[in-house]
Amino acid sequence: MGQTGHPSSFAEYGDLPPRYHRWKWRVLLAFGIFYLFVYLGRFNFWPVSPLVREDLALSHVEIGVINALLLWGFGAGDLVHGRLAESYGLRLWVLLGAAFTVVMNWVTSFGTTALTLAIPWGINGFVNAACWSPAISMVSQWWPRRERGIAMGIIGTASGGAMLVMWWVSGWVAVEWGWRAAFRYPPLIILAAGLVFYFVSRDRPRDVGLPDYVEEHGVSAEPEAISEERLRGFGPYRELLSRPEFHLASHVKGLENVVRYGLTTWVPIYYHEAGGLSIESTIFLTVLLPLGYLVAPPLGGFISDRWLSSSRRPMLVVSCAGSAAALVAVAAAPPSDPYLGAGLMLAGGISMGLSPISTIAVDLAGRRMSGTASGLLDAHGYAYAGLQALVFSVWLDLAGNPWPAIFLAMAATRIVSAGMISRVKV
């Protein structure tokens, strides 16, 4: 519903009643708590991949294909779930994503070959994507641009926490009861959390008799002034894909995911194979990466909203520079030193966590297209993430495990990203 069509249903953000602000925090925290457990059914292949590889005698390429299909399946889901949820119900779509994630994890747990793992795992990526962009749209309904950096930063903390929970829980279950158990039992938590989220949250302020906020910032107010006619059907896709700045931001997200998921895909195998560390040691070491994701996002959001007038670009440039430096250090450091490796993982996670790229998508789209925009941006991210899984796996197998070159290639993508985002005025 556009602001110009029903002005009486809108209020200046500073004039909204205390009940509104209680609800905005309720929705945000409900999603954050739910999201803490989502990775138990999405990325749980990563910590157990060395065990799967040894048990089923899979090659690096086969591991890469399984990872790629999950990531590309998620990207395909991103293309549709945000828009469908805007039409049929945001919190309903999140609940459906949680339920089908549990189902597909169970199906995957019975796999005995690369093919019987990869196919259900790719479908799992598609259904699990329903847990992301619809919820980001919900948050944008309650949080305007002036405070959105902080809100999305808290979601970033939940995402980092989710990675941490996944590494600990899935890794521990796999070590104690085998890798198949890691696909069967921890994901059940996602469904329980999804049900709680559904009942305690609401899609929009008007669902609880509250007015919507008036967007004051021009970057987000401009797309929110688009007429209803232009946003019918595939209208949001046409609007977003006709904007060069949105394209640039989407490709920056893609390059960011080359690093974010390149590290989580390959670091456990790198330290296990090249460094000779045990699976328990690699799980402990790589936990420091999501710990950085846990700490940094709220800090980046606070700096952006409070000190930079909600400008996102400076924080993204800082993120690119810091993570590039950390990756160069990983390439140069001996993999047999777990303490140095742990420190570099923490530094890389913190610098990557400062990136506000998901917030940029919502800022550029406004709240009415936020689900579609989050999905499109995230789809680029997972397309690139799946590509790195394939490219790096082939590179590793054909060139005799050139690990330093892999990490230097990731560092180069961060430098390219900094140059690209400098052209986006946000």
Secondary structure by P-SEA (a helix, b strand, c coil): cccccccccccccccccaaaaaaaaaaaaaaaaaaccccccccccccaaaaaaaaacccaaaaaaaaaaaaaaaaaaaacaaaaaacccaaaaaaaaaaaaaaaaaaaaacccaaaaaaaaaaaaaaaccccaaaaaaaaaccccccaaaaaaaaaaaaaaaaaaaaaaaaaaaaaccaaaaacccaaaaaaaaaaaaaaccccccccbbbbbcccccaaaaaaaccccccccaaaaaaaaacaaaaaaaaaaaaaaaaaaaaaacaaaaaaccccccaaaaaaaaaaaaaaaaccaaaaaaaaacccccccaaaaaaaaaaaaaaaaaaaacccccaaaaaaaaaaaaaaaaacaaaaaaaaaccccaaaaaaaaaaaaaaaaaaaaaaaaaaaaaaaccaaaaaaaaaaaaaaaaaaaaccccc
